[in-house]
Amino acid sequence: MNPLSSILDIIKYALKAVYAYLDLKKETFYFEAEKQYLKEKEELRNEIDSLRNEGTVAASDLADAKFMRLQEVDRSWKLVSAAYSLNKSGD
């Protein structure tokens, strides 16, 4: 076997290993982001519910603001999720 082809094979396998590692990091990042999104969404829903139960005008206004934040978080996550899905299907 040619020493040059052996070196090229080693480089090829090393590049494959780096690619697999980076792909795994991307997957991990996505799932961590999803976990954070679900946590934030649940916290916002709980805060909205407790503010609505207070029944005051100030609490209602704050609940409305938090609901708008919840909608913003949902829209942002849909964009991230769609981008991830497109990227994943392109692999």
C-alpha positions in Angstrom: 0.0 0.0 0.0 1.2 3.4 -0.9 2.2 5.6 2.2 0.5 8.6 0.6 -2.8 6.8 0.2 -2.5 5.7 3.9 -2.0 9.3 5.0 -5.0 10.4 2.8 -7.2 7.6 4.3 -6.2 8.7 7.9 -7.1 12.3 7.0 -10.4 11.2 5.4 -11.4 9.3 8.5 -10.4 12.1 10.8 -12.5 14.5 8.8 -15.5 12.1 9.0 -15.0 11.9 12.7 -15.0 15.7 13.0 -18.1 16.0 10.9 -19.9 13.4 13.1 -18.8 15.3 16.2 -20.1 18.6 14.9 -23.4 17.0 13.8 -23.9 15.6 17.3 -23.1 19.0 18.8 -25.8 20.5 16.5 -28.3 17.9 17.6 -27.5 18.5 21.3 -27.8 22.3 20.9 -31.2 21.9 19.2 -32.6 19.7 21.9 -31.2 21.9 24.7 -32.8 24.9 23.0 -36.1 23.0 22.8 -36.0 22.1 26.5 -35.3 25.8 27.4 -38.2 26.9 25.1 -40.7 24.4 26.7 -39.5 25.6 30.2 -40.0 29.2 29.4 -43.4 28.6 27.8 -44.6 26.7 30.9 -43.4 29.4 33.2 -45.1 32.1 31.2 -48.4 30.1 31.1 -48.2 29.7 34.9 -47.5 33.4 35.5 -50.4 34.3 33.1 -52.8 32.0 35.0 -51.8 33.3 38.4 -52.1 36.9 37.2 -55.5 36.3 35.7 -56.7 34.7 38.9 -55.8 37.9 40.9 -58.6 39.7 39.1 -57.1 43.2 39.3 -56.7 45.6 36.4 -52.9 45.9 36.9 -52.6 42.1 37.0 -54.7 41.7 33.9 -52.5 44.2 32.1 -49.4 42.4 33.1 -50.9 39.1 32.1 -51.7 40.6 28.7 -48.1 41.7 28.3 -46.9 38.2 29.3 -49.3 36.6 26.8 -47.8 38.8 24.1 -44.3 37.6 25.2 -45.6 34.0 25.0 -46.8 34.6 21.4 -43.4 36.1 20.6 -41.6 33.1 22.0 -43.8 30.7 20.1 -43.2 32.5 16.8 -39.5 32.6 17.4 -39.4 28.9 18.2 -41.4 28.0 15.0 -38.8 29.8 13.0 -35.9 28.0 14.7 -37.7 24.7 14.4 -38.5 25.2 10.7 -34.9 26.2 10.0 -33.7 23.1 11.9 -36.1 20.8 10.0 -34.9 22.2 6.6 -31.3 21.8 7.6 -31.9 18.3 8.9 -33.7 17.2 5.7 -30.9 18.6 3.7 -28.3 16.3 5.3 
